[in-house]
Protein backbone atom coordinates (compact mmCIF):
# COMPACT_ATOMS: atom_id res chain seq x y z
CA UNK A 1 0.00 0.00 0.00
CA UNK A 2 1.36 3.40 -0.95
CA UNK A 3 1.86 6.22 1.47
CA UNK A 4 -0.85 8.18 -0.38
CA UNK A 5 -3.32 5.31 0.01
CA UNK A 6 -2.63 5.10 3.73
CA UNK A 7 -3.22 8.86 4.06
CA UNK A 8 -6.54 8.64 2.18
CA UNK A 9 -7.69 5.74 4.33
CA UNK A 10 -6.79 7.69 7.46
CA UNK A 11 -8.74 10.74 6.25
CA UNK A 12 -11.74 8.56 5.41
CA UNK A 13 -11.66 6.95 8.86
CA UNK A 14 -11.44 10.36 10.53
CA UNK A 15 -14.39 11.63 8.50
CA UNK A 16 -16.43 8.57 9.43
CA UNK A 17 -15.66 9.07 13.11
CA UNK A 18 -16.62 12.75 12.96
CA UNK A 19 -19.89 11.95 11.16
CA UNK A 20 -20.93 9.01 13.32
CA UNK A 21 -19.82 9.11 16.97
CA UNK A 22 -20.08 6.13 19.29
CA UNK A 23 -23.14 6.33 21.53
CA UNK A 24 -22.95 5.41 25.20
CA UNK A 25 -26.16 5.23 27.25
CA UNK A 26 -25.79 5.54 31.03
CA UNK A 27 -28.69 3.89 32.87
CA UNK A 28 -29.65 3.15 36.46
CA UNK A 29 -29.35 -0.61 37.00
CA UNK A 30 -32.33 -0.58 39.39
CA UNK A 31 -34.98 1.09 37.24
CA UNK A 32 -33.45 1.48 33.77
CA UNK A 33 -33.77 5.28 33.84
CA UNK A 34 -31.14 7.37 32.05
CA UNK A 35 -28.64 8.94 34.47
CA UNK A 36 -27.47 12.48 33.74
CA UNK A 37 -24.13 13.98 34.82
CA UNK A 38 -22.13 10.76 34.91
CA UNK A 39 -18.52 11.35 33.85
CA UNK A 40 -16.45 8.91 31.81
CA UNK A 41 -12.70 9.62 31.59
CA UNK A 42 -10.12 7.82 29.50
CA UNK A 43 -6.59 6.89 30.56
CA UNK A 44 -5.37 9.95 28.63
CA UNK A 45 -7.82 12.21 30.49
CA UNK A 46 -10.41 12.86 27.79
CA UNK A 47 -13.70 13.54 29.59
CA UNK A 48 -17.28 12.84 28.57
CA UNK A 49 -20.39 13.69 30.61
CA UNK A 50 -23.87 12.26 30.06
CA UNK A 51 -26.61 14.75 29.17
CA UNK A 52 -30.18 14.89 30.53
CA UNK A 53 -31.03 11.79 28.49
CA UNK A 54 -28.06 9.88 29.92
CA UNK A 55 -26.31 9.95 26.53
CA UNK A 56 -22.62 10.41 25.72
CA UNK A 57 -21.25 10.91 22.18
CA UNK A 58 -17.67 9.60 21.96
CA UNK A 59 -15.98 10.85 18.81
CA UNK A 60 -12.25 10.54 19.47
CA UNK A 61 -10.69 9.15 16.28
CA UNK A 62 -7.76 7.64 18.19
CA UNK A 63 -10.14 5.40 20.15
CA UNK A 64 -12.22 4.03 17.29
CA UNK A 65 -11.83 0.27 17.18
CA UNK A 66 -9.62 0.34 20.27
CA UNK A 67 -10.52 -1.38 23.54
CA UNK A 68 -10.73 1.57 25.93
CA UNK A 69 -10.96 1.91 29.70
CA UNK A 70 -13.35 4.59 30.95
CA UNK A 71 -13.13 5.66 34.60
CA UNK A 72 -16.62 6.37 36.01
CA UNK A 73 -17.51 9.17 38.43
CA UNK A 74 -21.24 9.46 39.02
CA UNK A 75 -21.76 11.41 42.28
CA UNK A 76 -23.71 8.64 43.97
CA UNK A 77 -23.86 6.36 40.94
CA UNK A 78 -21.07 3.94 40.07
CA UNK A 79 -19.76 0.44 39.48
CA UNK A 80 -17.78 -1.98 41.64
CA UNK A 81 -14.03 -1.52 41.91
CA UNK A 82 -11.77 -4.00 40.19
CA UNK A 83 -8.79 -5.72 41.85
CA UNK A 84 -6.67 -2.57 41.55
CA UNK A 85 -9.37 -0.31 42.98
CA UNK A 86 -10.33 1.25 39.64
CA UNK A 87 -14.02 1.89 39.00
CA UNK A 88 -14.93 1.88 35.34
CA UNK A 89 -15.75 -0.11 32.22
CA UNK A 90 -14.01 -1.33 29.07
CA UNK A 91 -15.68 -0.44 25.78
CA UNK A 92 -14.57 -0.58 22.17
CA UNK A 93 -15.91 2.53 20.42
CA UNK A 94 -16.85 2.17 16.75
CA UNK A 95 -18.28 4.79 14.36
CA UNK A 96 -22.06 4.62 14.66
CA UNK A 97 -21.86 1.94 17.37
CA UNK A 98 -23.65 1.88 20.70
CA UNK A 99 -23.14 0.54 24.22
CA UNK A 100 -25.06 0.68 27.49
CA UNK A 101 -23.33 1.23 30.83
CA UNK A 102 -25.35 0.29 33.91
CA UNK A 103 -24.48 2.15 37.09
CA UNK A 104 -25.68 1.42 40.62
CA UNK A 105 -27.37 4.12 42.68
CA UNK A 106 -25.93 4.17 46.20
CA UNK A 107 -28.46 6.44 47.97
CA UNK A 108 -32.23 7.13 47.80
CA UNK A 109 -31.88 10.33 45.75
CA UNK A 110 -32.51 9.83 42.01
CA UNK A 111 -30.87 12.45 39.79
CA UNK A 112 -33.44 13.64 37.25
CA UNK A 113 -31.23 16.14 35.46
CA UNK A 114 -30.25 19.74 34.99
CA UNK A 115 -32.92 22.44 35.03
CA UNK A 116 -30.69 25.29 33.82
CA UNK A 117 -27.68 25.89 31.62
CA UNK A 118 -26.71 25.06 28.06
CA UNK A 119 -26.44 21.77 26.21
CA UNK A 120 -29.04 19.89 28.25
CA UNK A 121 -29.36 17.50 25.30
CA UNK A 122 -26.15 18.33 23.45
CA UNK A 123 -24.95 14.71 23.34
CA UNK A 124 -28.33 13.32 22.27
CA UNK A 125 -28.72 15.88 19.51
CA UNK A 126 -25.60 14.54 17.81
CA UNK A 127 -27.63 11.39 17.15
CA UNK A 128 -30.70 13.28 15.90
CA UNK A 129 -32.56 12.91 19.22
CA UNK A 130 -34.29 15.68 21.21
CA UNK A 131 -34.18 17.84 18.09
CA UNK A 132 -37.12 19.98 19.26
CA UNK A 133 -35.28 21.22 22.33
CA UNK A 134 -33.96 24.77 21.90
CA UNK A 135 -31.29 26.54 23.92
CA UNK A 136 -32.52 29.21 26.33
CA UNK A 137 -29.50 31.51 26.45
CA UNK A 138 -28.29 30.79 30.00
CA UNK A 139 -25.02 28.93 30.64
CA UNK A 140 -25.14 28.91 34.44
CA UNK A 141 -26.96 30.41 37.41
CA UNK A 142 -26.85 30.34 41.18
CA UNK A 143 -29.41 29.56 43.94
CA UNK A 144 -33.11 29.31 43.13
CA UNK A 145 -36.29 30.66 44.74
CA UNK A 146 -39.83 30.13 43.49
CA UNK A 147 -43.30 31.41 44.43
CA UNK A 148 -46.81 31.10 43.08
CA UNK A 149 -47.86 34.35 41.41
CA UNK A 150 -51.30 34.34 39.85
CA UNK A 151 -51.67 31.15 37.83
CA UNK A 152 -47.90 30.98 37.18
CA UNK A 153 -44.75 30.12 39.08
CA UNK A 154 -42.25 32.96 39.42
CA UNK A 155 -38.56 31.91 39.58
CA UNK A 156 -35.45 33.79 40.75
CA UNK A 157 -31.76 32.95 40.46
CA UNK A 158 -28.63 34.79 41.58
CA UNK A 159 -25.51 35.54 39.54
CA UNK A 160 -25.87 34.23 35.99
CA UNK A 161 -23.31 33.16 33.38
CA UNK A 162 -23.83 34.09 29.72
CA UNK A 163 -21.90 33.16 26.60
CA UNK A 164 -20.86 36.65 25.50
CA UNK A 165 -18.44 37.57 28.34
CA UNK A 166 -17.08 36.19 31.66
CA UNK A 167 -19.21 38.77 33.52
CA UNK A 168 -22.90 37.96 33.04
CA UNK A 169 -26.00 39.06 35.00
CA UNK A 170 -25.42 40.16 38.60
CA UNK A 171 -28.75 41.75 39.51
CA UNK A 172 -30.90 38.60 39.58
CA UNK A 173 -32.31 36.48 36.77
CA UNK A 174 -36.06 35.89 36.63
CA UNK A 175 -38.56 33.74 34.76
CA UNK A 176 -42.06 32.33 34.91
CA UNK A 177 -43.52 28.94 34.05
CA UNK A 178 -46.96 27.45 34.08
CA UNK A 179 -48.13 26.22 37.47
CA UNK A 180 -47.38 22.55 36.72
CA UNK A 181 -44.31 22.80 34.46
CA UNK A 182 -43.15 19.16 34.60
CA UNK A 183 -44.87 16.61 32.40
CA UNK A 184 -43.06 13.70 34.03
CA UNK A 185 -41.07 12.96 37.16
CA UNK A 186 -38.67 10.65 35.33
CA UNK A 187 -35.70 11.53 33.13
CA UNK A 188 -35.10 12.84 30.54
CA UNK A 189 -35.98 16.12 32.22
CA UNK A 190 -37.26 19.12 30.23
CA UNK A 191 -38.44 22.32 31.90
CA UNK A 192 -38.67 25.43 29.73
CA UNK A 193 -38.59 28.83 31.42
CA UNK A 194 -40.05 32.05 30.07
CA UNK A 195 -37.10 34.27 31.01
CA UNK A 196 -37.74 37.97 31.56
CA UNK A 197 -36.19 39.93 28.69
CA UNK A 198 -35.97 43.37 27.16
CA UNK A 199 -39.00 42.90 24.94
CA UNK A 200 -38.02 40.16 22.50
CA UNK A 201 -34.36 40.90 23.13
CA UNK A 202 -31.75 39.47 25.48
CA UNK A 203 -32.30 38.08 28.96
CA UNK A 204 -31.71 40.79 31.57
CA UNK A 205 -31.47 41.37 35.30
CA UNK A 206 -34.66 42.17 37.20
CA UNK A 207 -33.38 43.76 40.45
CA UNK A 208 -31.45 46.91 39.48
CA UNK A 209 -31.32 48.14 43.07
CA UNK A 210 -28.99 51.09 43.48
CA UNK A 211 -25.49 50.37 44.78
CA UNK A 212 -22.26 48.71 43.74
CA UNK A 213 -21.98 44.95 43.32
CA UNK A 214 -24.47 42.13 42.81
CA UNK A 215 -28.05 42.16 44.03
CA UNK A 216 -29.17 38.86 45.57
CA UNK A 217 -32.84 38.22 46.29
CA UNK A 218 -34.41 35.64 48.59
CA UNK A 219 -37.52 35.10 50.69
CA UNK A 220 -39.72 35.24 47.58
CA UNK A 221 -43.46 35.01 48.29
CA UNK A 222 -46.84 36.42 47.19
CA UNK A 223 -48.77 38.18 49.97
CA UNK A 224 -52.15 39.87 50.12
CA UNK A 225 -52.41 43.44 51.39
CA UNK A 226 -55.37 44.95 53.30
CA UNK A 227 -57.19 45.62 50.04
CA UNK A 228 -56.84 41.97 49.00
CA UNK A 229 -54.34 42.65 46.23
CA UNK A 230 -51.49 40.23 45.56
CA UNK A 231 -47.97 41.59 46.16
CA UNK A 232 -44.90 39.65 45.02
CA UNK A 233 -42.17 40.49 47.53
CA UNK A 234 -38.63 39.48 48.47
CA UNK A 235 -35.62 40.41 50.57
CA UNK A 236 -32.58 41.91 48.88
CA UNK A 237 -28.88 42.05 49.74
CA UNK A 238 -26.25 44.19 48.01
CA UNK A 239 -22.89 42.39 47.94
CA UNK A 240 -19.27 43.49 47.97
CA UNK A 241 -16.41 41.09 47.32
CA UNK A 242 -17.53 37.50 47.21
CA UNK A 243 -20.02 37.14 50.07
CA UNK A 244 -20.13 40.37 52.12
CA UNK A 245 -23.51 42.15 52.36
CA UNK A 246 -23.36 45.92 52.92
CA UNK A 247 -27.02 46.87 52.36
CA UNK A 248 -30.07 44.66 53.04
CA UNK A 249 -33.78 45.32 52.92
CA UNK A 250 -37.13 44.60 51.31
CA UNK A 251 -38.25 44.90 47.71
CA UNK A 252 -41.40 44.40 45.65
CA UNK A 253 -42.19 43.38 42.08
CA UNK A 254 -43.33 46.20 39.79
CA UNK A 255 -45.33 44.33 37.15
CA UNK A 256 -45.48 47.34 34.85
CA UNK A 257 -41.72 47.88 34.77
CA UNK A 258 -40.92 44.17 35.19
CA UNK A 259 -38.36 44.83 37.94
CA UNK A 260 -38.04 44.50 41.73
CA UNK A 261 -37.86 47.88 43.47
CA UNK A 262 -36.56 48.65 46.95
CA UNK A 263 -39.33 49.38 49.47
CA UNK A 264 -37.36 49.49 52.74
CA UNK A 265 -33.72 49.62 53.79
CA UNK A 266 -33.33 47.42 56.87
CA UNK A 267 -29.58 47.87 57.46
CA UNK A 268 -26.45 49.41 55.95
CA UNK A 269 -22.91 48.47 56.90
CA UNK A 270 -21.05 51.32 58.64
CA UNK A 271 -18.03 49.57 60.15
CA UNK A 272 -16.17 46.35 59.32
CA UNK A 273 -17.58 44.65 62.41
CA UNK A 274 -21.21 45.40 61.52
CA UNK A 275 -23.39 42.39 60.77
CA UNK A 276 -26.86 42.38 59.15
CA UNK A 277 -29.75 42.04 61.60
CA UNK A 278 -32.38 39.36 61.43
CA UNK A 279 -34.75 40.07 58.52
CA UNK A 280 -37.10 38.00 56.31
CA UNK A 281 -34.55 36.42 53.97
CA UNK A 282 -33.79 32.81 53.04
CA UNK A 283 -36.55 30.31 52.26
CA UNK A 284 -40.11 30.98 53.41
CA UNK A 285 -43.09 28.73 54.14
CA UNK A 286 -46.60 29.36 55.42
CA UNK A 287 -47.71 27.78 58.67
CA UNK A 288 -51.05 27.82 60.51
CA UNK A 289 -50.61 27.37 64.27
CA UNK A 290 -52.89 25.59 66.73
CA UNK A 291 -54.96 28.77 67.21
CA UNK A 292 -55.63 29.09 63.48
CA UNK A 293 -53.22 32.01 63.00
CA UNK A 294 -51.28 31.97 59.72
CA UNK A 295 -47.57 32.78 59.86
CA UNK A 296 -44.61 33.14 57.56
CA UNK A 297 -41.51 31.23 58.65
CA UNK A 298 -38.11 32.25 57.24
CA UNK A 299 -35.04 30.06 57.52
CA UNK A 300 -32.16 28.26 55.85
CA UNK A 301 -33.01 25.46 56.48
CA UNK A 302 -34.90 25.78 59.77
CA UNK A 303 -37.00 28.81 60.80
CA UNK A 304 -35.17 31.73 62.42
CA UNK A 305 -37.86 34.43 61.98
CA UNK A 306 -41.62 34.52 61.87
CA UNK A 307 -44.26 37.14 61.15
CA UNK A 308 -47.98 37.21 60.39
CA UNK A 309 -48.82 36.16 56.85
CA UNK A 310 -49.74 39.61 55.54
CA UNK A 311 -48.06 42.25 53.42
CA UNK A 312 -48.29 44.74 56.29
CA UNK A 313 -46.57 42.42 58.81
CA UNK A 314 -43.87 41.46 56.32
CA UNK A 315 -43.04 45.12 55.71
CA UNK A 316 -42.92 46.10 59.42
CA UNK A 317 -39.75 45.15 61.37
CA UNK A 318 -41.68 45.55 64.64
CA UNK A 319 -43.81 42.55 63.60
CA UNK A 320 -40.85 40.23 63.09
CA UNK A 321 -40.21 37.64 65.82
CA UNK A 322 -36.92 35.83 66.34
CA UNK A 323 -36.76 32.03 66.48
CA UNK A 324 -33.86 29.77 67.48
CA UNK A 325 -33.20 27.28 64.66
CA UNK A 326 -31.91 23.80 65.36
CA UNK A 327 -28.31 23.42 64.17
CA UNK A 328 -27.63 19.69 64.53
CA UNK A 329 -29.86 16.76 63.51
CA UNK A 330 -29.35 13.15 64.57
CA UNK A 331 -29.31 10.53 61.84
CA UNK A 332 -32.06 7.92 61.78
CA UNK A 333 -29.67 5.14 62.77
CA UNK A 334 -28.24 7.25 65.60
CA UNK A 335 -24.70 6.93 64.25
CA UNK A 336 -24.21 10.57 63.25
CA UNK A 337 -25.00 14.11 64.33
CA UNK A 338 -25.37 16.20 61.19
CA UNK A 339 -24.55 19.91 61.30
CA UNK A 340 -26.84 21.80 58.95
CA UNK A 341 -25.81 24.32 56.31
CA UNK A 342 -28.37 25.66 53.78
CA UNK A 343 -31.67 24.10 52.90
CA UNK A 344 -35.45 24.38 53.08
CA UNK A 345 -38.55 22.81 54.63
CA UNK A 346 -42.11 22.04 53.52
CA UNK A 347 -45.26 20.34 54.76
CA UNK A 348 -45.63 16.86 53.24
CA UNK A 349 -49.16 15.48 53.03
CA UNK A 350 -48.00 11.95 52.24
CA UNK A 351 -45.88 11.66 55.40
CA UNK A 352 -48.14 13.97 57.43
CA UNK A 353 -44.91 15.57 58.61
CA UNK A 354 -42.82 18.63 58.00
CA UNK A 355 -39.86 17.57 55.89
CA UNK A 356 -36.47 19.17 55.31
CA UNK A 357 -33.74 18.84 52.71
CA UNK A 358 -30.41 20.36 53.71
CA UNK A 359 -26.71 20.43 52.95
CA UNK A 360 -24.39 19.02 55.60
CA UNK A 361 -21.64 21.28 56.89
CA UNK A 362 -18.57 19.06 56.61
CA UNK A 363 -19.12 15.37 56.03
CA UNK A 364 -17.56 13.08 53.43
CA UNK A 365 -17.63 15.83 50.80
CA UNK A 366 -17.83 19.28 52.43
CA UNK A 367 -21.02 21.05 51.26
CA UNK A 368 -21.78 18.14 48.92
CA UNK A 369 -23.76 15.80 51.21
CA UNK A 370 -27.57 16.18 51.23
CA UNK A 371 -29.83 14.92 54.02
CA UNK A 372 -33.56 14.48 54.59
CA UNK A 373 -35.20 14.96 58.01
CA UNK A 374 -38.71 15.15 59.51
CA UNK A 375 -40.57 16.91 62.31
CA UNK A 376 -44.12 17.18 63.65
CA UNK A 377 -43.77 20.99 63.69
CA UNK A 378 -41.86 23.39 61.41
CA UNK A 379 -39.97 24.71 64.41
CA UNK A 380 -38.72 21.25 65.35
CA UNK A 381 -37.37 19.22 66.91
CA UNK A 382 -35.98 17.71 63.70
CA UNK A 383 -34.68 14.17 63.63
CA UNK A 384 -34.38 10.84 61.83
CA UNK A 385 -32.02 12.29 59.22
CA UNK A 386 -31.25 10.12 56.17
CA UNK A 387 -28.48 10.89 53.69
CA UNK A 388 -30.11 11.01 50.26
CA UNK A 389 -27.50 12.46 47.85
CA UNK A 390 -23.71 12.69 47.70
CA UNK A 391 -21.30 14.64 45.48
CA UNK A 392 -17.65 13.59 45.44
CA UNK A 393 -15.52 16.68 46.11
CA UNK A 394 -18.21 18.91 44.68
CA UNK A 395 -20.61 21.44 46.18
CA UNK A 396 -24.40 21.19 46.13
CA UNK A 397 -25.71 24.13 48.10
CA UNK A 398 -28.96 25.96 48.92
CA UNK A 399 -31.29 23.03 48.09
CA UNK A 400 -34.95 23.94 47.64
CA UNK A 401 -37.85 21.52 48.25
CA UNK A 402 -40.51 21.71 45.53
CA UNK A 403 -43.92 20.67 46.96
CA UNK A 404 -45.60 22.82 44.29
CA UNK A 405 -44.29 20.59 41.47
CA UNK A 406 -45.93 17.31 42.58
CA UNK A 407 -49.56 16.30 43.21
CA UNK A 408 -50.76 16.79 46.77
CA UNK A 409 -50.33 13.56 48.72
CA UNK A 410 -47.78 12.07 46.32
CA UNK A 411 -44.87 10.10 47.83
CA UNK A 412 -42.57 11.82 45.29
CA UNK A 413 -40.49 14.63 46.78
CA UNK A 414 -38.49 16.85 44.41
CA UNK A 415 -35.66 19.20 45.30
CA UNK A 416 -33.00 21.12 43.43
CA UNK A 417 -29.75 22.82 44.35
CA UNK A 418 -26.72 24.53 42.87
CA UNK A 419 -24.08 22.11 41.56
CA UNK A 420 -20.73 23.90 41.53
CA UNK A 421 -17.00 23.43 42.05
CA UNK A 422 -17.01 26.50 44.32
CA UNK A 423 -16.04 25.68 47.93
CA UNK A 424 -14.80 22.18 47.04
CA UNK A 425 -11.12 21.15 47.03
CA UNK A 426 -10.10 22.41 43.56
CA UNK A 427 -12.04 19.90 41.47
CA UNK A 428 -12.05 20.23 37.72
CA UNK A 429 -15.43 21.89 36.89
CA UNK A 430 -17.85 19.59 35.10
CA UNK A 431 -18.32 20.88 31.54
CA UNK A 432 -21.75 22.42 30.89
CA UNK A 433 -23.05 21.26 34.30
CA UNK A 434 -20.99 23.42 36.67
CA UNK A 435 -22.83 26.32 38.35
CA UNK A 436 -26.29 25.10 37.46
CA UNK A 437 -29.43 23.79 39.08
CA UNK A 438 -29.87 20.02 39.27
CA UNK A 439 -33.16 18.34 40.20
CA UNK A 440 -33.35 15.21 42.39
CA UNK A 441 -36.21 12.96 43.41
CA UNK A 442 -36.76 10.82 46.48
CA UNK A 443 -39.69 8.46 46.98
CA UNK A 444 -41.02 8.64 50.50
CA UNK A 445 -42.50 5.15 50.25
CA UNK A 446 -38.93 3.83 49.86
CA UNK A 447 -37.93 1.46 52.72
CA UNK A 448 -35.10 3.90 53.53
CA UNK A 449 -37.75 6.22 55.03
CA UNK A 450 -39.85 3.57 56.78
Residue pairs with C-beta under 8 A, 6 or more apart in sequence:
13 61
13 64
14 61
16 95
17 59
17 60
17 61
17 64
17 95
18 59
18 61
19 95
20 95
20 96
21 57
21 58
21 59
21 95
21 96
21 126
21 127
22 57
22 58
22 59
22 64
22 91
22 93
22 94
22 95
22 96
22 97
22 98
22 99
23 55
23 56
23 57
23 58
23 97
23 98
23 99
23 127
24 40
24 48
24 50
24 55
24 56
24 57
24 58
24 91
24 98
24 99
24 100
24 101
25 34
25 54
25 55
25 56
25 98
25 99
25 100
25 101
26 34
26 35
26 38
26 50
26 54
26 55
26 56
26 74
26 77
26 101
26 103
27 33
27 34
27 35
27 54
27 100
27 101
27 102
27 103
28 34
28 35
28 77
28 102
28 103
28 104
28 105
28 110
29 102
29 103
29 104
29 105
30 104
30 105
31 110
33 54
33 110
33 186
33 187
34 50
34 52
34 53
34 54
34 55
34 187
34 188
35 50
35 54
35 74
35 77
35 103
35 105
35 111
35 187
36 50
36 51
36 52
36 53
36 54
36 111
36 112
36 113
36 114
36 187
36 188
36 189
36 438
37 49
37 50
37 74
37 75
37 111
37 113
37 114
37 419
37 430
37 433
37 438
38 49
38 50
38 54
38 72
38 73
38 74
38 75
38 77
38 101
38 103
39 47
39 48
39 49
39 50
39 72
39 73
39 74
39 430
40 47
40 48
40 49
40 50
40 56
40 58
40 70
40 71
40 72
40 88
40 101
41 47
41 48
41 70
41 71
41 73
42 60
42 63
42 68
42 69
42 70
42 71
43 68
43 69
46 60
47 428
47 431
48 56
48 57
48 58
48 70
48 123
49 56
49 430
49 431
49 432
49 433
50 56
50 123
51 119
51 120
51 121
51 122
51 123
51 124
52 113
52 114
52 120
52 121
52 124
52 187
52 188
52 189
52 190
53 121
53 123
53 124
53 129
53 130
53 187
53 188
54 187
54 188
55 121
55 123
55 124
55 127
55 129
56 123
57 123
57 126
57 127
58 93
59 126
60 93
63 93
64 93
64 94
64 95
65 92
65 93
65 94
66 92
66 93
67 90
67 91
67 92
68 90
68 91
68 92
68 93
69 86
69 88
69 89
69 90
70 88
70 89
70 90
70 91
70 101
71 86
71 87
71 88
72 78
72 79
72 87
72 88
72 89
72 101
72 103
73 392
74 103
75 111
75 389
75 390
75 391
75 392
75 394
76 105
76 106
76 107
76 109
76 111
76 389
76 390
76 391
77 103
77 104
77 105
77 106
77 111
78 87
78 103
78 104
78 106
79 87
79 88
79 89
79 101
79 102
79 103
79 104
80 87
80 104
81 87
82 88
89 101
91 99
91 101
106 390
107 387
107 388
107 389
107 390
108 372
108 386
108 388
108 442
108 443
108 446
108 448
108 449
109 370
109 388
109 389
109 440
109 441
109 442
110 440
110 441
110 442
110 443
111 187
111 389
111 438
111 439
111 440
112 185
112 186
112 187
112 189
112 414
112 439
112 440
112 441
113 120
113 187
113 188
113 189
113 438
113 439
114 120
114 189
114 419
114 433
114 436
114 437
114 438
114 439
115 144
115 189
115 191
115 416
115 436
115 437
115 438
115 439
116 138
116 140
116 141
116 157
116 193
116 436
116 437
117 138
117 139
117 140
117 141
117 432
117 433
117 435
117 436
117 437
118 135
118 136
118 138
118 139
118 163
118 432
119 135
119 432
120 133
120 189
120 190
121 129
121 130
121 133
121 188
122 432
124 130
124 188
125 131
125 133
130 188
133 190
136 192
136 193
136 195
137 162
137 163
137 195
137 202
137 203
138 160
138 161
138 162
138 173
138 195
138 203
139 161
139 162
139 163
139 168
140 160
140 161
140 168
140 434
140 435
140 436
141 157
141 158
141 159
141 160
141 161
141 173
141 435
141 436
141 437
142 157
142 158
142 159
142 160
142 418
142 420
142 435
143 157
143 158
143 216
143 218
143 397
143 398
143 418
144 155
144 156
144 157
144 398
144 400
144 416
144 418
144 437
145 155
145 156
145 157
145 217
145 218
145 219
145 220
145 234
145 283
145 400
146 153
146 154
146 155
146 156
146 220
146 400
146 402
146 404
147 153
147 154
147 220
147 221
147 222
147 232
148 154
148 179
148 222
148 404
149 176
149 222
149 230
149 232
149 253
150 230
151 178
151 179
152 176
152 177
152 178
152 179
153 176
153 177
153 178
153 179
153 181
153 404
154 174
154 175
154 176
154 220
154 222
154 232
154 253
155 174
155 175
155 176
155 177
155 193
156 172
156 173
156 174
156 206
156 217
156 218
156 220
156 234
157 172
157 173
157 174
157 437
158 172
158 173
158 214
158 216
158 217
159 168
159 169
159 170
159 214
159 216
160 168
160 169
160 170
160 173
160 203
161 168
161 435
162 168
162 169
162 203
169 203
169 204
169 205
170 205
170 213
170 214
170 215
171 205
171 206
171 207
171 208
171 209
171 214
171 215
172 205
172 206
172 207
172 215
172 216
172 217
172 260
173 195
173 196
173 203
173 205
173 206
174 195
174 196
174 206
175 193
175 194
175 195
175 196
176 193
176 194
176 196
177 191
177 192
177 193
177 194
179 404
180 405
181 191
181 192
181 405
182 189
182 191
182 405
183 190
185 406
185 412
185 414
185 441
189 439
191 439
195 203
196 203
196 204
196 206
196 258
197 203
197 204
198 204
205 215
206 258
206 259
206 260
207 215
207 217
207 236
207 251
207 259
207 260
208 215
208 259
209 215
209 236
209 238
209 251
209 260
209 261
209 262
210 262
211 238
211 246
211 247
212 238
212 240
213 238
213 239
213 240
213 241
213 246
214 238
214 239
215 236
215 237
215 238
215 239
216 236
216 237
216 239
217 234
217 235
217 236
217 237
217 251
217 260
218 234
218 235
218 237
218 281
218 282
218 283
219 233
219 234
219 235
219 280
219 281
219 282
219 283
219 284
219 298
220 232
220 233
220 234
220 284
221 232
221 233
221 234
221 284
221 296
221 314
222 230
222 231
222 232
222 233
223 230
223 231
223 233
223 309
223 310
223 311
223 314
224 230
224 231
224 310
224 311
225 231
225 310
225 311
225 312
226 310
226 311
226 312
231 252
231 253
231 311
232 252
232 253
232 255
233 250
233 251
233 252
233 253
233 263
233 311
233 314
233 315
234 250
234 251
234 252
234 253
234 260
235 248
235 249
235 250
235 251
235 279
235 280
235 281
235 282
236 248
236 249
236 250
236 251
236 260
236 262
237 245
237 247
237 248
237 276
237 281
238 245
238 246
238 247
238 248
239 245
239 246
240 246
244 269
245 269
245 276
246 268
246 269
247 265
247 267
247 268
247 269
248 265
248 266
248 267
248 276
248 279
248 281
249 262
249 263
249 264
249 265
249 266
249 267
249 279
250 262
250 263
250 264
250 266
250 279
250 280
250 314
250 315
251 260
251 261
251 262
251 263
252 260
252 261
252 263
253 259
253 260
254 260
254 261
263 315
264 315
266 276
266 277
266 279
266 317
267 274
267 276
267 277
267 279
269 276
278 304
278 305
278 320
278 322
279 305
279 317
279 320
280 296
280 298
280 305
280 307
280 314
280 320
281 298
281 300
282 298
282 299
282 300
282 304
283 298
283 299
283 300
283 301
283 343
283 344
283 345
283 400
284 296
284 297
284 298
285 296
285 297
285 303
285 344
285 345
285 346
285 347
285 378
286 294
286 295
286 296
286 297
286 309
287 294
287 295
287 296
287 297
287 306
287 347
287 378
288 294
288 295
289 295
293 308
294 308
294 309
295 306
295 307
295 308
295 309
296 306
296 307
296 308
296 309
296 313
296 314
297 303
297 305
297 306
297 323
297 345
297 378
297 379
298 304
298 305
298 306
299 305
299 323
299 325
299 344
299 345
300 342
300 343
300 344
300 398
301 325
301 340
301 342
301 343
301 344
301 345
301 356
301 357
301 358
302 325
302 326
302 340
302 345
302 356
302 378
302 379
302 380
302 382
303 323
303 325
303 345
303 378
303 379
304 322
304 323
304 324
304 325
305 320
305 321
305 322
305 323
306 320
306 321
306 323
307 313
307 314
307 316
307 319
307 320
307 321
308 319
312 319
313 319
323 379
325 380
326 340
326 380
326 381
326 382
327 339
327 340
328 337
328 338
328 339
328 340
329 337
329 338
329 340
329 358
329 371
329 373
329 382
329 383
329 385
330 336
330 337
330 338
330 383
330 384
330 385
331 337
331 338
331 371
331 384
331 385
331 386
331 387
332 383
332 384
332 385
332 386
336 385
338 360
338 363
338 371
338 385
339 360
339 361
339 362
340 358
340 359
340 360
340 361
341 358
341 359
341 360
341 361
341 367
341 397
342 358
342 359
342 397
342 398
342 399
343 356
343 357
343 358
343 359
343 398
343 399
344 356
344 357
344 358
344 399
344 400
344 401
344 415
345 354
345 355
345 356
345 378
345 401
346 354
346 355
346 401
346 403
347 353
347 354
347 355
347 378
347 403
348 354
348 355
348 403
348 413
348 444
349 408
349 409
350 409
350 410
350 411
350 444
350 445
351 374
351 444
351 449
353 374
353 375
353 376
354 374
354 375
354 376
354 377
354 378
355 372
355 373
355 374
355 401
355 413
355 444
356 372
356 373
356 374
356 375
356 382
356 401
357 370
357 371
357 372
357 388
357 399
357 400
357 401
357 413
357 415
358 370
358 371
358 373
358 399
359 367
359 368
359 369
359 370
359 371
359 396
359 397
359 398
359 399
359 417
360 367
360 369
360 370
360 371
360 387
361 367
363 369
364 390
365 390
365 391
365 392
365 393
365 394
365 424
366 395
366 423
366 424
366 425
367 395
367 396
367 397
367 423
367 424
368 390
368 391
368 392
368 393
368 394
368 395
368 396
368 424
369 387
369 389
369 390
369 391
370 387
370 388
370 389
370 390
370 396
370 399
370 415
370 417
370 440
371 385
371 386
371 387
371 388
372 385
372 386
372 387
372 388
372 413
372 442
372 449
373 382
373 383
373 384
373 385
373 386
374 382
374 383
374 384
375 381
375 382
375 383
386 448
386 449
388 440
388 442
389 396
389 440
391 419
393 424
393 425
393 427
394 419
394 420
394 421
394 424
394 427
394 430
395 418
395 419
395 420
395 421
395 422
395 423
395 424
396 417
396 418
396 419
396 420
396 438
397 417
397 418
397 420
397 423
398 417
398 418
399 415
399 416
399 417
400 415
400 416
400 417
401 413
401 414
401 415
402 414
402 415
402 416
402 439
403 413
405 414
406 412
406 413
406 414
411 443
411 444
411 445
412 441
412 442
412 443
412 444
413 441
413 442
413 443
413 444
414 439
414 440
414 441
415 439
415 440
415 442
416 437
416 438
416 439
416 440
417 437
417 438
417 440
418 435
418 436
418 437
419 430
419 433
419 434
419 435
419 436
419 437
419 438
420 429
420 434
420 435
420 436
421 427
421 428
421 429
421 430
421 434
421 435
422 435
429 435
442 449
